[in-house]
Structures are given as C-alpha cells and as structure tokens.
C-alpha cells in the first residue's frame, strides 16, 4: 500500500470515529468543507491547488498530502503544482521549506518518480 493509500485509509478511519461522536456543529463544518471544493465558478482542480497553497503556508502536512493528492486526481499538471507550491513559498517564506520538501517527495511518488 502506498503512502497516499495509507493516508486516505487512516483519514477514513478517523473520520468515521469523528462522525460517530460528533455534534451537529462539527458535522455541518465537515459538510461545509466538502462543499467548498465542489465544482462552481472555479473548477475543482483550481480549488485543490488553492487548498494546497493554503496548507503549505499553514504548515499542515496532512492537509498538504490531501490537497496534493486531490490536485493530481483532478488533473493538475506537475507544472501547475510546482507553480502553486512556489506561490506558497513566496507567501509563507522560509518556514514553508520543510513542508515543501515533503510535498516534492510526495509529488514524485504520485507521479511515479524516484526520491518519493
């Protein structure tokens, strides 16, 4: 099982745990988060790239993994992803670099390359 497959399996397991105990507020927030990435005036691919940028700037590795994988699933090219990650670096500064390194390793894995 790949690192991404393991991530999504663990995410699903933990979401089931959350939903089995969550109150209405939490369930509504999860629904809002899901709905924000639906096709609209902006296509899903662009929304996932935006999520990737925000995740890098906020330094959330789980979020980076999720949005990077979803960006690839939505058809983002490596060039589009690299440009988006460059924007995150400019916005977030050098503190983003460790997360950027891990994102590049994951991108290589997702694209079937080495160094992943």
FITOR-641676 format. One record per residue: x, y, z of N, C-alpha, C in turn; residue in one letter; residue number from 1. Coordinates in nm, 3 decimals, padded with zeros to 5 digits. Each point is the difference from the previous one (the first is absolute). Example, Ala and Ser with C-alpha at 12.3 -4.5 7.8 and 13.67 -1.06 7.14 Angstrom:
2
01.319; -00.569; 00.780; -00.089; 00.119; 00.000; 00.090; 00.120; 00.000; A; 1
-00.035; 00.105; -00.072; 00.082; 00.119; 00.006; -00.077; 00.109; 00.073; S; 2
REM end
This chain:
116
00.085; -00.117; 00.000; -00.085; 00.117; 00.000; 00.090; 00.124; 00.000; X; 1
-00.030; 00.096; -00.087; 00.081; 00.121; -00.009; -00.026; 00.091; 00.120; X; 2
00.088; 00.095; 00.017; -00.014; 00.097; 00.109; -00.132; 00.077; -00.013; X; 3
-00.038; 00.033; -00.122; -00.125; 00.073; -00.023; -00.119; -00.089; 00.034; X; 4
00.005; -00.127; -00.041; -00.108; -00.093; 00.034; -00.014; -00.016; 00.151; X; 5
00.115; -00.011; 00.068; -00.002; -00.010; 00.147; -00.060; 00.126; 00.062; X; 6
00.038; 00.115; -00.053; -00.053; 00.127; 00.051; -00.153; 00.003; -00.013; X; 7
-00.052; -00.034; -00.118; -00.145; 00.008; -00.020; -00.074; -00.107; 00.081; X; 8
00.059; -00.116; 00.019; -00.063; -00.103; 00.084; -00.008; 00.046; 00.145; X; 9
00.108; 00.058; 00.050; 00.000; 00.051; 00.138; -00.095; 00.119; 00.014; X; 10
-00.005; 00.085; -00.101; -00.092; 00.114; 00.002; -00.145; -00.049; 00.007; X; 11
-00.032; -00.100; -00.079; -00.136; -00.055; 00.001; -00.033; -00.060; 00.136; X; 12
00.095; -00.075; 00.057; -00.022; -00.061; 00.132; -00.026; 00.107; 00.106; X; 13
00.081; 00.103; -00.001; -00.015; 00.106; 00.100; -00.127; 00.082; -00.023; X; 14
-00.036; 00.023; -00.126; -00.126; 00.070; -00.027; -00.119; -00.079; 00.052; X; 15
00.002; -00.131; -00.016; -00.108; -00.083; 00.054; -00.009; 00.016; 00.152; X; 16
00.114; 00.006; 00.066; 00.002; 00.021; 00.144; -00.059; 00.137; 00.036; X; 17
00.041; 00.103; -00.073; -00.054; 00.133; 00.025; -00.151; 00.000; -00.019; X; 18
-00.048; -00.051; -00.112; -00.143; 00.004; -00.030; -00.083; -00.085; 00.096; X; 19
00.060; -00.101; 00.059; -00.075; -00.082; 00.095; -00.026; 00.073; 00.131; X; 20
00.076; 00.108; 00.025; -00.011; 00.073; 00.126; -00.030; 00.149; -00.018; X; 21
00.009; 00.050; -00.120; -00.006; 00.144; -00.024; -00.139; 00.058; 00.025; X; 22
00.002; 00.127; 00.039; -00.125; 00.073; 00.013; -00.038; 00.061; -00.136; X; 23
-00.113; 00.066; -00.005; -00.050; 00.057; -00.125; 00.096; 00.106; -00.055; X; 24
00.058; 00.082; 00.086; 00.093; 00.103; -00.045; 00.117; -00.061; -00.075; X; 25
00.060; -00.104; 00.054; 00.114; -00.065; -00.064; -00.042; -00.061; -00.133; X; 26
-00.114; -00.067; -00.003; -00.048; -00.060; -00.125; -00.027; 00.107; -00.106; X; 27
-00.055; 00.112; 00.041; -00.026; 00.108; -00.094; 00.131; 00.059; -00.054; X; 28
00.100; 00.013; 00.087; 00.129; 00.053; -00.046; 00.063; -00.094; -00.102; X; 29
-00.003; -00.130; 00.027; 00.055; -00.097; -00.095; -00.074; 00.009; -00.133; X; 30
-00.132; 00.018; 00.004; -00.079; 00.012; -00.124; 00.038; 00.128; -00.075; X; 31
00.019; 00.109; 00.073; 00.040; 00.126; -00.061; 00.136; -00.014; -00.067; X; 32
00.094; -00.063; 00.070; 00.133; -00.022; -00.056; -00.009; -00.080; -00.129; X; 33
-00.080; -00.104; 00.000; -00.019; -00.083; -00.120; -00.063; 00.082; -00.113; X; 34
-00.103; 00.075; 00.032; -00.072; 00.077; -00.102; 00.085; 00.111; -00.060; X; 35
00.094; 00.053; 00.076; 00.085; 00.109; -00.050; 00.082; -00.043; -00.121; X; 36
00.028; -00.129; -00.012; 00.083; -00.050; -00.110; -00.081; -00.056; -00.116; X; 37
-00.132; 00.018; 00.004; -00.086; -00.045; -00.109; 00.022; 00.088; -00.124; X; 38
-00.029; -00.055; -00.114; 00.009; 00.075; -00.126; -00.089; 00.123; 00.010; X; 39
00.050; 00.112; -00.044; -00.076; 00.124; 00.003; 00.060; 00.096; -00.101; X; 40
00.001; 00.129; 00.033; 00.063; 00.098; -00.089; 00.148; -00.035; -00.018; X; 41
00.060; -00.054; 00.105; 00.137; -00.053; -00.009; -00.008; -00.151; -00.012; X; 42
00.076; -00.059; -00.091; 00.001; -00.146; -00.010; 00.068; -00.063; 00.122; X; 43
-00.034; -00.126; 00.026; 00.057; -00.073; 00.114; 00.153; 00.004; 00.001; X; 44
00.059; -00.016; -00.117; 00.147; -00.001; -00.008; 00.058; 00.127; 00.059; X; 45
-00.056; 00.114; -00.036; 00.051; 00.128; 00.050; -00.022; 00.010; 00.150; X; 46
-00.115; -00.046; 00.047; -00.028; 00.004; 00.144; 00.097; -00.089; 00.078; X; 47
00.034; -00.115; -00.055; 00.096; -00.088; 00.068; 00.139; 00.062; 00.001; X; 48
00.039; 00.066; -00.108; 00.128; 00.070; -00.002; 00.002; 00.113; 00.102; X; 49
-00.113; 00.070; 00.014; -00.010; 00.104; 00.102; 00.012; -00.061; 00.140; X; 50
-00.065; -00.114; 00.020; 00.011; -00.071; 00.126; 00.143; -00.043; 00.029; X; 51
00.071; -00.042; -00.103; 00.140; -00.039; 00.014; 00.085; 00.120; 00.044; X; 52
-00.020; 00.115; -00.063; 00.074; 00.120; 00.037; -00.027; 00.036; 00.146; X; 53
-00.127; 00.005; 00.036; -00.036; 00.035; 00.139; 00.059; -00.100; 00.098; X; 54
-00.003; -00.127; -00.034; 00.052; -00.104; 00.088; 00.150; 00.013; 00.021; X; 55
00.073; 00.032; -00.106; 00.144; 00.021; 00.014; 00.029; 00.122; 00.087; X; 56
-00.071; 00.108; -00.024; 00.021; 00.122; 00.078; -00.034; -00.023; 00.147; X; 57
-00.106; -00.076; 00.025; -00.041; -00.029; 00.139; 00.080; -00.115; 00.061; X; 58
00.083; -00.065; -00.081; 00.091; -00.106; 00.044; -00.074; -00.121; 00.059; X; 59
-00.103; -00.044; -00.072; -00.077; -00.118; 00.041; 00.034; -00.114; -00.096; X; 60
00.088; -00.091; 00.044; 00.043; -00.108; -00.089; -00.115; -00.091; -00.043; X; 61
-00.094; -00.030; 00.090; -00.115; -00.081; -00.040; -00.078; 00.070; -00.111; X; 62
-00.019; 00.130; 00.016; -00.074; 00.077; -00.100; 00.075; 00.007; -00.133; X; 63
00.133; 00.014; 00.009; 00.082; 00.002; -00.122; -00.016; -00.133; -00.073; X; 64
00.009; -00.110; 00.074; -00.016; -00.133; -00.062; -00.134; -00.010; -00.068; X; 65
-00.106; 00.038; 00.070; -00.135; -00.009; -00.054; -00.014; 00.083; -00.127; X; 66
00.035; 00.128; 00.007; -00.022; 00.089; -00.115; 00.095; -00.028; -00.116; X; 67
00.119; -00.048; 00.029; 00.091; -00.038; -00.107; -00.055; -00.122; -00.075; X; 68
-00.043; -00.100; 00.074; -00.059; -00.119; -00.063; -00.126; 00.036; -00.077; X; 69
-00.084; 00.084; 00.058; -00.124; 00.040; -00.068; 00.030; 00.086; -00.124; X; 70
00.103; 00.083; 00.007; 00.037; 00.080; -00.118; 00.038; -00.092; -00.116; X; 71
00.079; -00.103; 00.030; 00.038; -00.096; -00.103; -00.124; -00.073; -00.052; X; 72
-00.088; -00.042; 00.090; -00.124; -00.069; -00.042; -00.086; 00.088; -00.088; X; 73
00.000; 00.130; 00.027; -00.081; 00.094; -00.079; 00.069; 00.043; -00.129; X; 74
00.118; -00.055; -00.027; 00.065; 00.025; -00.128; 00.102; 00.112; -00.002; X; 75
00.040; 00.049; 00.115; 00.103; 00.104; 00.002; 00.130; -00.057; -00.054; X; 76
00.064; 00.074; -00.086; 00.129; -00.044; -00.055; 00.109; 00.025; 00.103; X; 77
00.114; -00.064; -00.021; 00.113; 00.024; 00.089; 00.040; 00.147; -00.004; X; 78
-00.003; 00.060; -00.116; 00.034; 00.141; -00.012; -00.095; 00.090; 00.080; X; 79
-00.129; -00.029; -00.006; -00.097; 00.078; 00.077; 00.024; -00.015; 00.150; X; 80
00.028; -00.123; 00.042; 00.025; -00.026; 00.142; 00.127; 00.070; 00.046; X; 81
00.106; -00.007; -00.080; 00.126; 00.065; 00.034; -00.019; 00.151; 00.012; X; 82
-00.075; 00.061; -00.093; -00.025; 00.144; 00.009; -00.080; 00.033; 00.125; X; 83
-00.101; -00.080; 00.031; -00.080; 00.024; 00.120; 00.087; -00.009; 00.125; X; 84
00.088; -00.100; 00.004; 00.086; -00.015; 00.117; 00.100; 00.115; 00.009; X; 85
00.043; 00.054; -00.113; 00.086; 00.118; 00.000; -00.070; 00.121; 00.060; X; 86
-00.127; 00.016; -00.033; -00.079; 00.109; 00.058; -00.008; -00.016; 00.152; X; 87
-00.021; -00.124; 00.045; -00.005; -00.025; 00.145; 00.131; 00.039; 00.067; X; 88
00.110; -00.030; -00.065; 00.131; 00.034; 00.056; 00.017; 00.152; 00.009; X; 89
-00.040; 00.071; -00.104; 00.010; 00.146; 00.000; -00.087; 00.060; 00.110; X; 90
-00.122; -00.052; 00.014; -00.092; 00.052; 00.101; 00.047; -00.036; 00.141; X; 91
00.038; -00.125; 00.019; 00.031; -00.049; 00.134; 00.142; 00.021; 00.045; X; 92
00.093; 00.015; -00.093; 00.139; 00.020; 00.035; 00.073; -00.130; 00.031; X; 93
00.117; 00.015; 00.055; 00.090; -00.115; 00.018; -00.055; -00.106; 00.095; X; 94
-00.092; 00.037; 00.087; -00.056; -00.099; 00.092; -00.080; -00.107; -00.074; X; 95
-00.037; 00.028; -00.124; -00.073; -00.096; -00.083; 00.093; -00.108; -00.056; X; 96
00.129; 00.026; -00.005; 00.095; -00.089; -00.069; -00.008; -00.146; 00.046; X; 97
-00.003; -00.033; 00.130; -00.008; -00.142; 00.037; -00.125; -00.069; -00.056; X; 98
-00.111; 00.072; -00.002; -00.125; -00.056; -00.052; 00.005; -00.010; -00.152; X; 99
00.068; 00.095; -00.062; 00.020; -00.003; -00.145; 00.083; -00.121; -00.040; X; 100
00.103; -00.030; 00.078; 00.083; -00.118; -00.029; -00.085; -00.127; 00.001; X; 101
-00.081; -00.014; 00.104; -00.085; -00.120; 00.010; -00.103; -00.003; -00.113; X; 102
-00.050; 00.118; -00.039; -00.096; 00.006; -00.110; 00.064; -00.043; -00.132; X; 103
00.124; 00.042; -00.024; 00.069; -00.042; -00.121; 00.026; -00.151; 00.000; X; 104
00.033; -00.056; 00.115; 00.020; -00.145; 00.010; -00.131; -00.073; -00.031; X; 105
-00.109; 00.051; 00.053; -00.130; -00.062; -00.027; -00.039; 00.016; -00.146; X; 106
00.026; 00.117; -00.057; -00.030; 00.022; -00.142; 00.075; -00.101; -00.086; X; 107
00.127; -00.024; 00.031; 00.078; -00.099; -00.074; -00.064; -00.137; 00.012; X; 108
-00.046; -00.036; 00.120; -00.067; -00.128; 00.020; -00.129; -00.008; -00.080; X; 109
-00.079; 00.106; 00.005; -00.127; 00.001; -00.072; 00.020; -00.008; -00.151; X; 110
00.105; 00.060; -00.048; 00.028; 00.000; -00.144; 00.084; -00.120; -00.042; X; 111
00.028; -00.092; 00.096; 00.073; -00.121; -00.032; 00.149; 00.017; -00.014; X; 112
00.052; 00.110; 00.052; 00.143; 00.025; -00.011; 00.076; -00.052; 00.119; X; 113
00.127; 00.031; 00.001; 00.089; -00.043; 00.108; 00.006; 00.110; 00.105; X; 114
00.066; -00.031; 00.109; 00.020; 00.091; 00.112; -00.127; 00.024; 00.080; X; 115
-00.100; -00.086; -00.014; -00.126; 00.019; 00.070; -00.005; -00.062; 00.134; X; 116
REM end
